[in-house]
Amino acid sequence: MRLKLFMSAYLCFCFHYDFSFAQNNVNENITPKNEFMIWGGVSPDSNKLIGMTENARLGVMALRYARLFRPGRHIHLKYTMDAIPVSYLSFPTTAGDDTLGIEEKRKSVYGWGFSPVGLQINFGRQRKLQPFISTSGGFIYFSEPVPSALGKNFNFTADFGIGVQYFLRDNKAVTIGYKYHHLSNAYRGEENPGFDSNLFYVGFSFFK
């Protein structure tokens, strides 16, 4: 009698364990692992935390691919990669000679770039509104040397930021975020003032 009760309890346990394991695997497989986003941002002004250029303005239009790592219970970690087909940088510069004097004006340059290394941590994985923190690094190649002929076309970028992602459906989301964005040629040029930007951006994602 005791043996029968033990065997019944054991079989119930095994069935429950197998069912739970299968259910968890199904839920894990249903979770979309790939994110595709289009986003754009502007920085109306600049700071001097690392870079030394004042009154700089930055604009970025980018395409993102993100890959979701194994999700946790409350958070999940994503690898991000951004392709930047269009970037715009405007900053004050000076020009003139001994007869005309020094005149201050603005210089504008366009470029393209790539940020192959990025990480994002979303909090509240099961919620529609998910706050996150992020960081990424890469480069922007401008149409002419920045900030002058003594600078470089090729400049490195690094940023860290915060934001929120609102899920309209399971496979669509809107993102609003902020990045503290740094740009410089890493002293590869004779002139390297660096640019620190407050980049505010919005994006739209779909998941697959």
C-alpha positions as a Markdown table, in Angstrom:
| # | Residue | x | y | z |
|---|---|---|---|---|
| 1 | Met | 0.0 | 0.0 | 0.0 |
| 2 | Arg | 2.8 | 2.4 | 0.9 |
| 3 | Leu | 4.7 | 1.5 | -2.2 |
| 4 | Lys | 1.6 | 2.3 | -4.3 |
| 5 | Leu | 1.1 | 5.7 | -2.6 |
| 6 | Phe | 4.8 | 6.5 | -3.1 |
| 7 | Met | 4.7 | 5.6 | -6.8 |
| 8 | Ser | 1.5 | 7.7 | -7.3 |
| 9 | Ala | 3.1 | 10.7 | -5.6 |
| 10 | Tyr | 6.3 | 10.2 | -7.7 |
| 11 | Leu | 4.4 | 10.0 | -11.0 |
| 12 | Cys | 2.4 | 13.1 | -10.1 |
| 13 | Phe | 5.6 | 15.0 | -9.3 |
| 14 | Cys | 7.2 | 14.0 | -12.6 |
| 15 | Phe | 4.1 | 14.9 | -14.6 |
| 16 | His | 3.9 | 18.3 | -12.9 |
| 17 | Tyr | 7.7 | 19.0 | -13.4 |
| 18 | Asp | 7.6 | 18.0 | -17.1 |
| 19 | Phe | 4.5 | 20.1 | -17.7 |
| 20 | Ser | 6.0 | 23.2 | -16.0 |
| 21 | Phe | 9.3 | 22.8 | -17.8 |
| 22 | Ala | 7.5 | 22.5 | -21.2 |
| 23 | Gln | 5.3 | 25.4 | -20.4 |
| 24 | Asn | 8.3 | 27.6 | -19.5 |
| 25 | Asn | 10.1 | 26.6 | -22.6 |
| 26 | Val | 7.0 | 27.4 | -24.7 |
| 27 | Asn | 6.8 | 30.9 | -23.1 |
| 28 | Glu | 10.5 | 31.4 | -23.6 |
| 29 | Asn | 10.3 | 30.5 | -27.2 |
| 30 | Ile | 7.3 | 32.8 | -27.8 |
| 31 | Thr | 9.3 | 35.8 | -26.4 |
| 32 | Pro | 10.5 | 37.7 | -29.5 |
| 33 | Lys | 14.3 | 37.7 | -29.6 |
| 34 | Asn | 14.9 | 40.2 | -32.4 |
| 35 | Glu | 14.1 | 44.0 | -32.4 |
| 36 | Phe | 14.2 | 46.3 | -35.4 |
| 37 | Met | 13.9 | 50.0 | -34.7 |
| 38 | Ile | 14.1 | 53.3 | -36.6 |
| 39 | Trp | 14.9 | 56.3 | -34.4 |
| 40 | Gly | 15.9 | 59.9 | -34.6 |
| 41 | Gly | 17.2 | 62.5 | -32.1 |
| 42 | Val | 18.4 | 66.0 | -31.7 |
| 43 | Ser | 20.5 | 67.9 | -29.3 |
| 44 | Pro | 19.8 | 71.6 | -29.1 |
| 45 | Asp | 22.8 | 72.4 | -27.0 |
| 46 | Ser | 26.1 | 70.9 | -25.6 |
| 47 | Asn | 27.8 | 70.5 | -22.3 |
| 48 | Lys | 31.4 | 70.5 | -21.2 |
| 49 | Leu | 31.7 | 67.4 | -19.1 |
| 50 | Ile | 34.3 | 65.8 | -21.3 |
| 51 | Gly | 34.3 | 67.8 | -24.6 |
| 52 | Met | 35.1 | 71.5 | -24.6 |
| 53 | Thr | 32.9 | 72.8 | -27.4 |
| 54 | Glu | 30.0 | 75.1 | -26.4 |
| 55 | Asn | 26.8 | 75.7 | -28.3 |
| 56 | Ala | 27.1 | 72.6 | -30.5 |
| 57 | Arg | 24.0 | 71.0 | -32.0 |
| 58 | Leu | 23.7 | 67.4 | -33.1 |
| 59 | Gly | 21.1 | 65.5 | -35.1 |
| 60 | Val | 21.0 | 61.8 | -35.8 |
| 61 | Met | 18.8 | 59.4 | -37.8 |
| 62 | Ala | 19.5 | 55.7 | -37.2 |
| 63 | Leu | 18.4 | 52.1 | -37.8 |
| 64 | Arg | 18.8 | 49.7 | -34.9 |
| 65 | Tyr | 19.0 | 45.9 | -34.6 |
| 66 | Ala | 18.8 | 44.5 | -31.1 |
| 67 | Arg | 19.1 | 40.9 | -29.9 |
| 68 | Leu | 17.4 | 39.8 | -26.6 |
| 69 | Phe | 19.5 | 37.7 | -24.4 |
| 70 | Arg | 17.9 | 35.0 | -22.2 |
| 71 | Pro | 15.2 | 37.1 | -20.3 |
| 72 | Gly | 15.2 | 37.3 | -16.5 |
| 73 | Arg | 12.1 | 37.4 | -14.4 |
| 74 | His | 12.1 | 41.1 | -13.9 |
| 75 | Ile | 14.7 | 42.5 | -16.3 |
| 76 | His | 16.2 | 41.6 | -19.7 |
| 77 | Leu | 19.4 | 42.5 | -21.4 |
| 78 | Lys | 19.7 | 43.4 | -25.0 |
| 79 | Tyr | 22.7 | 43.7 | -27.4 |
| 80 | Thr | 22.2 | 46.7 | -29.7 |
| 81 | Met | 23.8 | 47.8 | -33.0 |
| 82 | Asp | 23.0 | 51.1 | -34.7 |
| 83 | Ala | 23.6 | 52.1 | -38.4 |
| 84 | Ile | 23.6 | 55.9 | -38.8 |
| 85 | Pro | 22.9 | 56.9 | -42.4 |
| 86 | Val | 22.6 | 60.6 | -41.6 |
| 87 | Ser | 24.2 | 62.7 | -38.9 |
| 88 | Tyr | 24.3 | 66.5 | -38.6 |
| 89 | Leu | 26.7 | 68.6 | -36.5 |
| 90 | Ser | 26.7 | 72.4 | -36.1 |
| 91 | Phe | 29.1 | 74.3 | -34.0 |
| 92 | Pro | 30.6 | 77.9 | -33.6 |
| 93 | Thr | 33.9 | 78.7 | -35.4 |
| 94 | Thr | 35.9 | 81.8 | -36.1 |
| 95 | Ala | 37.2 | 83.2 | -39.4 |
| 96 | Gly | 38.9 | 86.5 | -40.5 |
| 97 | Asp | 42.2 | 88.2 | -41.0 |
| 98 | Asp | 44.1 | 91.2 | -39.7 |
| 99 | Thr | 42.2 | 93.7 | -41.9 |
| 100 | Leu | 38.6 | 92.4 | -41.4 |
| 101 | Gly | 39.1 | 91.2 | -37.8 |
| 102 | Ile | 37.8 | 88.0 | -36.2 |
| 103 | Glu | 34.2 | 87.0 | -37.1 |
| 104 | Glu | 32.3 | 84.2 | -35.3 |
| 105 | Lys | 30.0 | 82.1 | -37.4 |
| 106 | Arg | 28.6 | 78.5 | -37.4 |
| 107 | Lys | 30.0 | 75.6 | -39.3 |
| 108 | Ser | 27.7 | 72.6 | -40.3 |
| 109 | Val | 28.9 | 69.2 | -41.4 |
| 110 | Tyr | 27.1 | 66.0 | -42.4 |
| 111 | Gly | 28.2 | 62.4 | -41.8 |
| 112 | Trp | 27.3 | 58.8 | -41.4 |
| 113 | Gly | 28.3 | 56.3 | -38.8 |
| 114 | Phe | 28.0 | 52.9 | -37.1 |
| 115 | Ser | 27.7 | 51.9 | -33.4 |
| 116 | Pro | 28.4 | 48.2 | -33.3 |
| 117 | Val | 28.7 | 47.8 | -29.6 |
| 118 | Gly | 25.7 | 48.5 | -27.3 |
| 119 | Leu | 23.8 | 47.2 | -24.3 |
| 120 | Gln | 20.4 | 48.0 | -22.9 |
| 121 | Ile | 18.7 | 46.7 | -19.8 |
| 122 | Asn | 14.9 | 46.9 | -19.6 |
| 123 | Phe | 13.1 | 46.7 | -16.2 |
| 124 | Gly | 9.7 | 45.3 | -15.7 |
| 125 | Arg | 9.8 | 42.7 | -18.4 |
| 126 | Gln | 6.1 | 41.8 | -18.3 |
| 127 | Arg | 4.8 | 45.4 | -18.2 |
| 128 | Lys | 3.7 | 47.6 | -21.1 |
| 129 | Leu | 5.8 | 50.5 | -19.9 |
| 130 | Gln | 9.5 | 49.5 | -19.4 |
| 131 | Pro | 12.2 | 51.9 | -18.2 |
| 132 | Phe | 15.7 | 51.2 | -19.3 |
| 133 | Ile | 19.3 | 52.2 | -19.2 |
| 134 | Ser | 21.7 | 51.9 | -22.1 |
| 135 | Thr | 25.2 | 52.5 | -23.5 |
| 136 | Ser | 26.9 | 52.2 | -26.9 |
| 137 | Gly | 30.0 | 53.1 | -28.8 |
| 138 | Gly | 31.1 | 53.5 | -32.4 |
| 139 | Phe | 32.1 | 56.2 | -34.9 |
| 140 | Ile | 30.8 | 59.0 | -37.2 |
| 141 | Tyr | 32.6 | 59.9 | -40.5 |
| 142 | Phe | 32.0 | 63.5 | -41.5 |
| 143 | Ser | 32.1 | 65.1 | -44.9 |
| 144 | Glu | 35.1 | 67.3 | -43.8 |
| 145 | Pro | 37.5 | 67.4 | -40.9 |
| 146 | Val | 36.0 | 68.5 | -37.5 |
| 147 | Pro | 36.3 | 71.1 | -36.1 |
| 148 | Ser | 38.8 | 72.4 | -38.7 |
| 149 | Ala | 41.4 | 71.2 | -41.2 |
| 150 | Leu | 43.5 | 70.4 | -38.1 |
| 151 | Gly | 40.9 | 67.9 | -37.0 |
| 152 | Lys | 39.7 | 64.6 | -38.5 |
| 153 | Asn | 36.8 | 63.3 | -40.6 |
| 154 | Phe | 36.7 | 60.1 | -38.5 |
| 155 | Asn | 35.5 | 60.6 | -35.0 |
| 156 | Phe | 34.7 | 58.1 | -32.2 |
| 157 | Thr | 31.4 | 58.2 | -30.3 |
| 158 | Ala | 30.3 | 57.0 | -26.9 |
| 159 | Asp | 27.0 | 57.5 | -25.0 |
| 160 | Phe | 25.0 | 56.4 | -22.0 |
| 161 | Gly | 21.4 | 57.1 | -21.4 |
| 162 | Ile | 18.0 | 56.4 | -20.0 |
| 163 | Gly | 14.5 | 56.1 | -21.4 |
| 164 | Val | 11.2 | 54.2 | -21.5 |
| 165 | Gln | 9.8 | 51.7 | -23.9 |
| 166 | Tyr | 6.0 | 51.5 | -24.3 |
| 167 | Phe | 4.6 | 48.3 | -25.9 |
| 168 | Leu | 1.6 | 49.0 | -28.1 |
| 169 | Arg | 1.3 | 45.3 | -28.7 |
| 170 | Asp | 3.5 | 42.3 | -28.0 |
| 171 | Asn | 5.5 | 43.0 | -31.2 |
| 172 | Lys | 5.4 | 46.8 | -31.5 |
| 173 | Ala | 6.8 | 49.5 | -29.2 |
| 174 | Val | 7.5 | 53.2 | -29.0 |
| 175 | Thr | 10.7 | 54.4 | -27.3 |
| 176 | Ile | 11.5 | 57.8 | -25.8 |
| 177 | Gly | 15.0 | 58.4 | -24.5 |
| 178 | Tyr | 17.9 | 60.6 | -23.6 |
| 179 | Lys | 21.6 | 60.0 | -24.3 |
| 180 | Tyr | 24.6 | 61.9 | -23.1 |
| 181 | His | 26.6 | 61.7 | -26.3 |
| 182 | His | 30.4 | 62.3 | -26.6 |
| 183 | Leu | 32.2 | 62.7 | -29.9 |
| 184 | Ser | 36.0 | 63.2 | -30.5 |
| 185 | Asn | 38.9 | 62.1 | -32.7 |
| 186 | Ala | 40.8 | 60.7 | -29.6 |
| 187 | Tyr | 43.7 | 63.1 | -30.2 |
| 188 | Arg | 44.4 | 61.7 | -33.7 |
| 189 | Gly | 44.3 | 65.2 | -35.0 |
| 190 | Glu | 46.1 | 68.3 | -34.0 |
| 191 | Glu | 42.8 | 69.8 | -32.9 |
| 192 | Asn | 40.4 | 67.8 | -30.7 |
| 193 | Pro | 38.0 | 69.9 | -28.7 |
| 194 | Gly | 35.4 | 67.2 | -28.4 |
| 195 | Phe | 31.6 | 67.5 | -28.4 |
| 196 | Asp | 29.2 | 66.6 | -25.6 |
| 197 | Ser | 25.6 | 66.6 | -26.6 |
| 198 | Asn | 22.2 | 66.1 | -24.8 |
| 199 | Leu | 20.5 | 63.9 | -27.3 |
| 200 | Phe | 16.8 | 63.5 | -27.0 |
| 201 | Tyr | 15.3 | 60.8 | -29.3 |
| 202 | Val | 12.2 | 58.9 | -30.2 |
| 203 | Gly | 11.9 | 55.5 | -32.0 |
| 204 | Phe | 9.5 | 52.9 | -33.2 |
| 205 | Ser | 10.3 | 49.2 | -32.9 |
| 206 | Phe | 8.8 | 45.9 | -34.1 |
| 207 | Phe | 9.8 | 42.5 | -32.7 |
| 208 | Lys | 10.2 | 39.2 | -34.4 |
